[in-house]
Structures are given as C-alpha cells and as structure tokens.
C-alpha cells in the first residue's frame, strides 16, 4: 500500500475589494486555522502554515504539503464464519450477500479471528486523491467557515463572501491549480498596489510571493507591516521631541488599511489645545485614524502622525490635506466644549428626566436618585463623606445630555469630570464622574477616590438588581446590559481595593431604592448568586483551582474581600504537606456526621468520657487551637489560622487509626461524634477543606 509521496509548497491568495479593517487580522488567523483543519480532515500532512493579509487579500503559504492523500486500507466485517457456511461448507445467503455487496466472490473474502470467534472480512485499498484535485474545495470550505457576520453577493452569482473576490492565485509547487474558488477561476497572478503597481504580476511559486509583492509596493505580512508602522510613527514623533500614542487597536486598524505604509507628520493650531485633550485625541484616533503626539510630561502637542497608503511624490500636499481635514473637526469639538461650558453640570439634571434608562426601570433621573440613595448607605458604612457621595451620584449622568458627549459617546464620564471641575465641584465629586465607569474591561484600573469607589459600586449594583428584577438575566452570549462586566467590576472593587462590605447587604440596600412596582428584593438572592458565580472565572484567570473556590463557597463568606482572604489562605494551605491528609479527614468526618442522628451531633463534648489516649490528645489539641486561632479569625488572618490547624494532622491520624467513632456504647459514640464535629468546626470557620481535590483518594 503506497503511503509516501512528494511534498510541495502551496501558495493560496484570495484577492478582494477592501476588507473590513477591524476584522482583517481575525479573518487572516481564522483562514489559516480553518485551512489547516481541512488538510487534517483529508489526511494531508504539511509543514508550517504562514498567513498573509492586506486590505485587498488573504493569503497562505503552506510548506511541504503532501502531493496526494495516502492510500487507505478499508476493512469491512461480514457475517460470522459459523453463519456464513452450512454443514457441507457451502456459502449461505449471508456470505453470498456480503460478497456481492463488496463486489467480489466468496472465495476472495478473508477470515479474521477475534475473541468472539471467526468472521468473514473484505479488505480493499482506497487510492488517495491528488492534492491539486482537492485544493479548490478545501480552500472554499475554509473560506466558508470564516467568522463573517454578514456576507455579500456580487454580480449575478449566488456566491457570497465578506467582500467581492476579483482574483484567486493558487500555485502548488511550480504549477497552477486547476479549478475555481468562490466563482472565480484560479490563476497564477497576483496584483500589486492599487496605484503604484496595479497590473497583474505572475507568481512562479510560494518562494517568490513576498518578493514579488514588495517590488509591487505591497508588504504582504501583517506583522511586518504593523512593526514598520509603529517604528515610522515613533521616529516621526521623536523628530518634534514628542512621543506618539499608539494604542494597539488603532495600530491594528491602520495596519489593515495600508499595503505600503508611509507615515507623515501633521500639525494643528495650538489654540485647539484649550479644548480637553481627550476630545482632540478621540477625534484624531477614531475619526481620522491619526496617532496623537505627547510631550514628555504627558501633555498633548500640536502634532499628529498620519499613515498614508501611498509613497507620494509630493508628501507636503498629502500632509496639507490631512491638516485641512482635521481643522473643521477640531473646530466642532471646540464649539461643543464652549457651548457646554455655558451651563453648570448640576443644571443639566432636569434634562435627565427625558432620557430613558430602561422602560421598566424608568429614566436616567430615576436611576440617579436610586444610585444616590445606595451611595449614601455605602459611604456611611465605609465612613466616607455621605454628602459628597450623594452629590456624585446625582451629577454622574449629567454629561450624557451635553453636546460633546452627544457627538463623542465614548467620552462620557471623562467630560463629566471636566465639566464638574469647571463648575467648581469638589475634587472628589469631579473624580467620581470619570471613575464611575471603572473598571471598563479586564485589567483596567480601579477607582482611586472615595466618591469614585462608592459611585462605581452603587451604579453597577443598581443595574444588576434592576435588570434581574425585571427578568432580563443574561443568557448564553447575550448580555445587552453588560451585567457580566458589572458583576466583575463590583467584585474587583470590593476585593482589590479592598472594601470590607457584605455583598448580600449591599444588594438588599440597593433593592430598597426601587419603587414597589419593581420586585427588587425578590431578585436579591438570584443577583447575589450570579455575582458570586463570576468569582470562578475571576480566580481561574489567576490559576486558582475550582476546588479551592468550592471549599470557600461552602462557608458562605458574603464579603468578597473576606472571601478573597480565605481563597488565598486555602491555596497556601493546599500546598502544605499535611493538607492532603487533613482534607481527607475533613471529608471523612463530614460523611460520618451526615449519617449520624442530628441530636447526637448537638451533644457537648464530655471530657470524662474520653477514654482513649488518642481521643484525649485530640480533644486537648482542638481546645488549644480553638483559643489560638480565635484572634486570627477576628483579623482575617486565615492563612496563619490554617497553618496552625495543620498541626492537627498527627493527632487526627492517630485518632482515626486507634479509635472507633461509632462505638457500641451510645454515650461514647455521641461523645466521639462531638469531638470530630469540633475538629470539623475549626476548619469550617475558614473553608470546607474536604472539598479540595487532595481529599480525593489518589
């Protein structure tokens, strides 16, 4: 059976109209992944797969791809030999039918011995297809699996793709693959830069691909192009003693917009620097795809760097064009800023009565009043300034009705801070305007100010309780109100600040602020469970096992900051030499108590009934440790408490090795149950360590 064939390099290029820039990197990676899966399904071994992506193409180079599938042996099992032949050895209908279905005579069938007897089998060899014959279908299948939310059709064809396809180049070794992909005939040509080198260029093979495109003013490698843009932008910013702001997302987008990037320095009127820098940066980055330039002290300089997709003979003309485009946008931003400054932030509160938060939960003004009530409660519990916390909540959403936020929605909170400062609000209140939205995403910073912490908590808690109360719990991937983000935000603020607040109490206080028409109190427990369940993913990202989380969950530590201390302590405890034995003992004790009458478990330990040396020593150790760890539990030093409890290992082991818990004497049995109950209670004051994986039999 033939299994070894030659291996050749493959080039696949799909030429299109301009692909969506924010999706290009993802489409490129997915194309490589899906095509690799197609090759695997067809048993086609290969070497490295390298993706390429520009605004007008998705491409792959596959090294050392087998030129054909391996031949495969196909084995069909027929009837048992006992049923295949009669007493005279003649084939039965079962044997004849099986042979006929295999296209052979009965004599050509083989026999196979198994532990269940002997069977008729037919072996055949299926010759593998040549790779060049399979490739068009494999490429089409991979393209059909790309994550494209909405596909386009073009011309009279029913073919659909993310953008219309204009050419397909596919070279396998030194030959062009025959066929078509997405309705376009496969050829041996690529195309260079739309303006610098628009004509078709023949490609000899995979090894020539990159050089040919670079000579035609196209850098096909996304990563190389991205690095070149970063280096060019940084160098130009340094030329004016500045540092370019290069957000990763913007860099990806600009990389996806250019095939031959050329960075240029632009300048704008310094008078625009009177406008908050965030508004100018938003205009540059999101509207024009420019990179702002900052001074060493972080202040914005009157420069920007733009990346052109052409090597112009007149770069000054290109620069002037970009400077001309940015001026009216900056003028608009200055107009919005100056118009908004005519009204104090607090005077915008009545306008919130006309903005709906959620039709079942009222207006944004209603939400602000609820959040103010919750903020008062939280501030009082923390000893913060209650009046400032309430003021922050009442002003928090006022910037939503300003002209600037109406134009630049992403600046909500940021502009609120600027307007609060301009209106003479307390610095704590001004800081809270921006910090209420923190953390916005994983790894984002937390609120720094007292008012910001309170407002960020109260606002997120209000959203969580309100949305759960009206039955809009997130399902699957749908989370239109951002409840997962809100829940993680609440937990991070409580844990990482840390704040000693009971989550269940916070939710009940939040529910109190809702009108009677909203069943908020009835939603508290469901909301609590939802938020606490986010802890699993929170700790999983830190490499903490689910068994540790389960162990702490079992004792219902409702203050997340306290929950975190227990998790850290149990994690440390699980690494001790004594942990496995004590975890197993705790699990054993829990099982013993579960099978015992409740009244037996409630009995007090009677020292006079401790007859065995092992039980006396264990009782003494339990009493001493109870006294020793009490102050540690009061201060939340659970790690030290568990380290002390680890000393019980020898006494617990000796007890179970030498003492019969379920003694025949009822009084002895009840007393020993009380003793092991006391052992369990010591650990349960921190966590149910019997749930640790180390408690499982190895």
N, C-alpha and C positions, 0 to 999 in steps of 0.2 A: 504494500500500500504506500503510495507516494505521499510524503509529508513535507519535503524540503523544496522550497522554490526560491527564486531570486528575490531580492528586496530592492525597491527603488524609492526615490524621494518623490513626494507628491506636492504640488502647488495647487491650491484652490483659491480663486479670487472671485468675489461677487461684487460687481461694480453697480453702484446705485446713484440715485439722486441723494442730496444731502441728508444724512441720517440724523435723528434727533440727538443733539449733543449731550444731554444729561443721561441718555441711555447707552451711549456708544460703548463705553468701557464694559458695561454689563453684558451687552449683546456679544461683544468680542469674546469675553470669557465663556459665555454660555455656548457659543458656536463651537469653541474648542472642546468643551466638556461633552456636548451632545454628539459631536462627530466621533470623539474617542469612544463613546458608548456604542455608537453604531458599528464601528470597527470591531469592538469586542464581541458584540452580538453575532457578527459574521465570522468570528474566529480568524480575524486578520491581524497577526502580530505586527507591531510597529515600534519605532523609536520615539524620540521626543516630538511633541506637537507644539509648534510655536504660533501664536496668533498675531495678526496684524490688523490694525484698524485706523482708518482715516475718515474724514467726513463723507467720502464717496466710495468707501469699500470696506468689506470684511474679508479677511484672507487668512489662510492657514498654510503652514509648511509642515508636512509630516515626513519625518526622516525614516528611512529603512522600512517602508511599508511592503509587506509581502505581496508578490505579484499575483498570487492566487490563493484561494482557500485551500486548506489541507483536505485531502481525501478523507472521507469519514466512513468507518465501518458501521453498517446498520444491522442490528440483530433483532429478528422477530421470533418470539416464542410461540409455538403452536400447541397442539394437544399433548397430553402425557402419552408416552410410548404405549403404556398399557391400554389406553383408549384409542390409539392410532392404528392398531393392528388386531385382527381377530385371532382365534385359536390356531388357525392354519398359517398365520403370518401375513395374510393379505391385508392391504391398507383398507381402513374403514372410511366411511364418508367424511369423518372428521379430518383424517390425514389427507384425503384427496382434495377436500375443500381448501385446506390450508395451503397445500402445494399449488393449487390453481391460483389462489389469491397472491402467491409470491411469484407466479409466472414460471414455475419450474415443475419438473416431475418429482414424485415422492422419493425416488432414488437419490435426488440431488440434496435432499434435506439432511441435516446433521443431527446428531443426538448430543444432548448436554446433560451431565449428571449434576443433580442438586441434592440438598439434604432432604428434599421432599420426593425424590425419585428422578426418573429419567424423562426428558421432554424432547420433542422434535423442535428444531430451530432452523431458521434460514438466515444465512449470513450473506450480505451484499456490500459492495463498496460504492459509496456515492461520491462521484468525482467532484472536486471543488470547482466553483466558478472562478473565472479570471477576475482579478480585482478591477481592471478597467471597465469590465462589463457591469460591475456592481456600483461603481463610484457615483454615477449620476443619481441613482436612487438613494444612496446613503447620504449624499450632500443635501438632497431635497428633504429627506426625513429629518436631518439635523436642523435645517433652517426652519422646518415646520414646527419644531419643538422650542424655538426661541421664545423667551418671555416678552411677547409683544401684546400689549393690551388691546390694541385696535389695528387691524391690518388694512392696507389699501389695495384697491384694484386699479388697473390702468388699461387703457385701450379697450379692445373688445374681448379681452381674455377674462376668464374666471380666476386666474392666478392671483394670489394675494400675498403681499409682504409688507414689511414696515415702510418701505419706500419703493417706487418703481425701479426695476432692475434694467440696466442698459447693456451690460456685458457680463459674460462669465468666461473666465480663463481657468483651464484645468490642464496642467501638464504632469504626466506620470512618467518619470524618467525623462526621456527625450521625445516623448510622443504626446500628442493632444488626445485627450479622452473624447470619445465619440458620444454624442447624445445632446440632451438639453437639460437645463435646470430652471425651474420657475418660468417655463415657456420661452427661454432664451437659449439659442444654440450655443454650445460650448465652443470656444475658440482658443487661440494661442496668443492673444494680445491683451495688454493692459493699457491704461491711459494715464498720462501724467497730469500735472497741474492744469486746472481748467483754463488758465490764461497763459502761463509760461510755456506749457508743452501739451496742448490739447489733443494732438494726434495720437492714434493708436500706435503702440510700440510692441513688437514681437518679443516674446519671452521664450528663451531656449529651454529653461528648466528652473527648478527651485533655487539653485545656487546663484542664478543671475538676477533673481527677482528684486532684491533690495537695491543692488547697484543700479539696475535699470531705472527704478523709480526715483532714486536720489538724483540721477542725472537728468531726470524729468521734473525736478523741483517738487518731489513728494518724499517726505520722511514717513515710511510705512509703519514703523514701530511706535506704538502709542507711548511706551515708557521712555524711549529715547527722545521723542518729540516733547514729552512732558518735562523731562530734565532740561532740555535745551531752553524751553520757555522760562523755567524757573531761573536758570543761570543768566539768561539775557535780561530778564526783568530785574533781578537783583543787581546786576552790573550797572544798568542804566540808573537805578535809584541811587546807587553809591556815587555816581558821577555828579549828583547835586547834593552830596553829603546827607543822603537820606537812606531809609530802609523801607523796602517795599513790603506791604501787607499782602501775603499770598495765601489766602485760605485754600485748603485742599480741594473743596468742592468747586470753587471758581477756577482753580488751576486745571482740574479735570475737564470742566466745560470748555475753557479756552483751547485746551489741547484737542478737544473733539471738534472744534470749529476751524482748525487750521491744518493744512497739509504741509505748508512751508512757512513756519512762523518767523516773523521779523518784528522785534519789539522796538517801539518808538517812545520817546519822552514827550509828554504834553504838559502844558502849563495853563493855569486858570487865574483869574483875577483874585488877588489876595483879599479883596473886600468880601468875598464869599466866605472867608474863614470866620466871619461873625455869626454865621449860621452854625448850629450844633454839628460837630464833626460827624456824628452818626448819620445825619441826614445826607450829608455830602458823600459819605462812604457808601451808603445804601444806593444812592444814585449812580455812583461810579461802578460799583461791583455788580449790582443786579440789573440795572438798566443798560449800561454801556459795556459791561464786561471789562472794565479797566481795573488796574491794580493801584490803589492809593499809595502815597509815599509819606512816611512819617519821619519826624526829626528824632534825634537821639533821646529826647525827653518824652517821646510818645506823642507830641503834638502833630497835627496834620500840616503838611507842607503844601504849597500851591502847585503841586505837580501830580501827574498820574502817568502810568505806563500803559500803553495800549499795544496789543499784539495784532499785527496785520497778517493776512494770509497771502501776501504778495511781496516780492522784492522789487519795490518801486524804484524807477529811475529818478523820481522826484519825491523823496521822503518828506521834504518840507511841506509839500502840498497835502500829503496824507496826514501829516501832523496837524496842519492848519484846519483840515476838515474835521478831525476829531475834536479839536479845541472849539470849533464853531458849533458842533453838535452839543457839547456839554454845557455851554453858556446858558441857553434857554432853560435847560433842566435845573441848573443851579438857581437861575432866577426864579423859577417856580417854587423851589424849596425855600428861598429867602422870603418870597411873598407869603407862603403858608406860615412860616415862622413869625413874621411880623404881624400877620393877621391874628394868629392865635394869641400873641402876647397882649392884645388889646383886652382880653378877658381873663380875669383871675381864675385859676383852676377850680376853686371852690364854687365859683359862679356857674360852672357848667353842670352842676349836679341836677338841676331840673330837667335838662335835656336827656338824662338817662331814663327818665320815666317813659320816653318814647322808643327806647331800644329794648327789644325783646331778648331775654336770655334763653328761655325755653318756654314754649307756650303753656305748659302745665305748671311751670315754676315761676312765671311772672317776668317782670322786666329786669334789666340790669340794676335799676334803682332798688328793686325789691331784694335782689341778691346782695347789693352793697349794704343794705340795712341788716340783713341776716348775718353777713360776714362781720359787720361791726359789733353785733351782739356777741358772736363767738369770740371775736378778738378781745373783747373786754374780759371774758371769762379766762381765756388763755393767759393774757397779760397779768391778770390778778393771781393766777396760780404760780406764775413764774416770778412775781414781784417786779414786773416791768411797769412802766408808766401807762396806766389804763387809758387816760385821755388821749395820749399820742397814738396808742394802738387803735382806738376807735376812730380818730381823725384820719389815720392812714386808710382804714377800710372804706370810709365814706368818700374819700377822694380817689381811691385806687383805680376806678374805671373811667374817670372823667376825661382822660386823654383820648378815649375811644371816639368822642364826638368832636375832636379838633380836626382842622383842615390837614395838618401834617400827617396824622395817623390815618386819616381818610385816604390819603394818597399813598402812604407807605405803612401798610398794616403791620409789617414786621417791627416797626419802631414803637409799638405800644409798650408802655412801661418805661422805656428809655426817654421818650418825650415827656411822659408824665413826670419823671424826675426833673427834667429841665424846667418844665412849667411850674412845678412845685417850688423849686429853688428861686425862680423869677418872681413867684408870688409871695416869697418870704416865709414859706412854711418851715417848720422845724427841720433840721438836717435829718433827723431820724425818720420823719414822715417822707421827706423827699427821697431818701434812700429806698424806702419801702415801695415806692411807686415802681421802681425797676425790679427790685428783689422779689416781688410777689410772684413772679413767673419762674423763679429758680427752684430746683434745677430744671432746665428745659429738656435735657437729654442725659443719657448715661455719661458719667464722668464730668458733668457740668458742675460749676461751683455752687455753693450753698449761700443763702442769705447771711450777711455779716452783721446787720444791725438788729437791735431788739425788735423794732417795728416790722422790719422785713421778715424776720422769722415768724412772728405772730401772724402777719398778714398772709404769708405764703402757706402756712398751715391752715388758717381759717378758710381761705379761699378754696383750697383743694378739698378740704373736708366738706364744705358746703356743696361742692359739685358732686362728690362721691355720694353723700347721703341723699341729696335731692334726686339724682338720676336713678339710684337704686329704689328710692321711694316710689317713683313713677313707673317702675318695672322695665327700665331700659338697660339692664345689665349687659355688659359686652358678651358677644357670642362669637366663637371662632376667632377670625382675624378682624372682625368688625368691632371698632371701638370709636364711634364718631365723637364722643365727648372726651376722649383721651383719659379714661379712668385708670388704665394701667400706668400711664405716666404719672398721673396724680397720686396714685397709691404708692408708687416707688418714691416719689418726691416727699410724701409725708414720712415714710419710713426713714429715708436718708436724713431728713432734717432732725427727726427725733433721735436717731442713732448716732449720727456723725457729729452733731453739734457738741455734745449730746444734750437732750432736754428730758428731765425726769417726769414725763407726762404719761398717764394711763390712756391708751388708745381708746378703750371702750368708753371711758368717761368723756373723752373729747368728742366722740361720736354722739353720745347722748346729749351733751351740751349743744352740739351743732343742731341736732334734731329739734331741740326746744325752740329754736328760732324760726322754724317753719310754721305756717298757718295750719289750722286744724284740717283744712281741706287736703293737705299733703300728709300721707301716713308715714311720716319720717321716723318716729320712734319704732314703728314696726319693722323698719328696714335696718335698724342699727346692727343687729346680730349678723345679718347677711353681709352688710358692708364690712363689719369687723372681720368676718371670715375671709372675705375677698382680699382685704388689705393684708392681713397676716399671711395669707397664702402666697403673696408676692415675695415674702421673705425667702421662699425656696429658691427662686431664681436669683434673688439678691445675693444669697450666700453661695449658690452654685458657681456664680461668676468668680467667687473668691476661693474656689476649690474646697469648700466645706461640704462634707457629705450629708446626704439626706437623712441618714440615721441620727446624726447629731441634732439636726433640726427637729426631727420627730421626738427625740428624747426631751428637748426643751419644750416643745409644743404641748407635751403631755401634762406639764405642770401649770399651763395657762398663765404664763408671765405676760400680763397685758400691757406693760410699759415697754415699748420696743427698745429703749436704751438699756433696760434691765435684761430684756431678752437677749440682747447682744452680749452683755457681760457673761450670761450663762452659756451662750454658744461658745464664746472664746474659752471659757473655763472647761467646758466639756471636751472641746477639741484638744486642749492641753492634757486633760486627764486621760483621754483615749490613747495617748502616746506613752503613758506610764506602763511599767512592767506589770503592775498589779491590776491594770484596767480590765483585761480580758476576764480574769478570774472573778473580779467583783461584779462586772457586768453580768456574767453568767449566774452568779449567786443572786443578784437582784432579780433576774428573770425567774429563777427557781423559787425565790421567796414569793414573788407575785403570783406564780401558779399555785403554790401551796395555799396562800391566803384566799385565792379565788375559789378553791374547793372546800374551804372551811366555813362553818357557820358564822354568820355575822357577829353573833353575841360572843363567840369565842375570841374574835379579833378585838373586841372592845374591852376585854378584861385588862386590868392594870398588871404590870409585872410585879410578881411577889418574890422578893429576894430569898425568902425562906424556902421556896420551892425549887431553887437552883441547886440540884444535887450533884451534877457532873462538874468536874473541874473546867471542862471546855465551855460550858454554858455560863459558869460564874465569871470566867475571864472575859468572855464576850460581853456580858452584861456590864462589867466594870469598864471596859473599853468604850462601850456605847455611851454610858453615863458621862465619862470623862470627855469624850469627843463632842457630845451634845453641848456641854458647857463651853468647850473650847471654840466651837465654830459659831456659837450664837452671835458674838460681836462681829464676826466676819460676814455673816449673812446680813446683819443690820447695815453694814457699809458696802455691801455688794461685792465683797472680795471672794467671789465664788471659786476662783482658781485656787486660792490658798485653802479654802474650806475643803475642796475636793482633794487637794494634796494631803491634807490632814486625814481625811476619811480613807485614803488609800492605805493607811497604816492598819486598817481593819482586816486586810487580806488574810494574814496568818491566823487570826482568831476566827474569822468566818470559815476558812478552810478546815480548821481543827474541829469547829463545831459540827459541820456537816459530815465530817469523817467519823466522828465518835458519838454523836448524839442523835437519837431517834426523835424527830419532831413530833410525829403522830404516835406518841406513846399510848399504851392501853389505858393508863390511869388518866381520866378526864382532866383532873386538876393539873397534872404535869403537862398534858398536851396543850391545854389552854395557856399555861404559863410560857411554854416554848413558842407557841404562836405569837404571844405578846412580845417575846424577845425578838423574833425575826421581823415582826411588824415594826419594832422600834429601829432595827437596822435599816429597813426599807425607808422609814420615815426620814432618817438622816439624809440619805441620798435624794429622796423625793423633794426635800426642801430646796433642791437645786435643779434636778432633772431626773427623768426616768431612765437611768443608765442601762437598764435591762433592755432598752430598745437599740442599743449600739450593736453594730454588726459583730463586734468582738464577743457579744453574748451568744452568738450562734455557734453550734458545735462545728469544729474545724473539719 
